[in-house]
């Protein structure tokens, strides 16, 4: 098969970036949809809300265990074919989920979608960022991550609203249709490039020790966050006193804050990768602590919901960008390991949330989340203390240019 190097044509690269951001939005939306549709899916399928929450847990576990094996199995396949196949499989499996008559088949459909997502995360970041010059990859990363950030914050409330107006099944069918559209765009526009030939195949500052710290930070912060994300709608109803009809609007407000956060962080990732992540995690800790402490007050709950949306939308791009900077070997395999770790956090967070809801009460979920996020912050600060300062992409490129001149 003939391959070609990716070009830096701004127009084509921007269209591909928009398509990939849309696909990340759809993947994470369908992963998180049960959290917004808990009270609609449970009675329709004859299950408890905790069992519906486990649909998120099982999905994340599939991504967790399959990312690295799938990365290895597809390591020689051009990213164009890998990414289009992922979108196609996701479209078919999500349509299956929309049409299934039983909880068991719904679980099976989501596991298939999880396999597609696992491989998608392995390929999408190095392949897409490789289309852009190094000096703007932090900004491109933030735009790619807009979809990831908006999915639990905007995609879920829109999906919840659509489910309330029609059926939760219609929401899943809509996601399937959009995934098919993205598949076509990838087939038409994405260059046929061998994985190791991409412009972002190697990290500029490889460090196994920093990468290890990064994985621990990821598990802790994502575990805390996804306990809140998965059972946030139940918290807002049971503790704060909002009704089901209020939930889409509340999550839409949170999603609007997420848009701002995801776009703003891109301005700082290239020059301040360490500080950007510290600020993101610290702000999210404040948000969940405030939600726990003042969650019974509607005004305060909405305010801290906005803080959570603004801050957590910056965490995934900051984490992914850091992986692209410090991956000890190729960035593709590092992204596979990071994706597994991220989904370990998702699975642990949703499972821990389900346990807390079933055994204690939903009101303790933000408190436990805050403890975990503060632990993540401590690990992050320890990483900065024990390692040499992380050079920025800008400095790295400037030094390379100076050596060549």
Secondary structure, DSSP 4 states (H G I P E B T S, - for coil): ----PPP--HHHHHHHHHHHHHHHHHHHHHHHHHHHSHHHHHHHHT--HHHHHHHHHHHHHHHHHHHHHHHHHTTTS-HHHHHHHHHHHHHHHHHHHHH-SSHHHHHHHHHHHHHHHHHHHHHHHHHHHTTS-GGGHHHHHHHHHHHHHHIIIIIHHHHHHHHHHS-HHHHHHHHHHHHHHHHHHHHHHS----GGGSTTSB-TT--HHHHHHHHHHHHHHHHHHHHHHHHHHHHIIIII---HHHHHHHHHHHHHHHHHHHHHHTTTTTT-HHHHHHHHHHHHHHHHHHHHHHTTSHHHHHHHHHHHHHHHHHHHHHHHHHHHHH-SSBHHHHHHHHHHHHHHHHHHHHHHHHHHHHHS-GGGHHHHHHHHHHHHHHHHHHHHHHS-----HHHHHHHHHHHH-
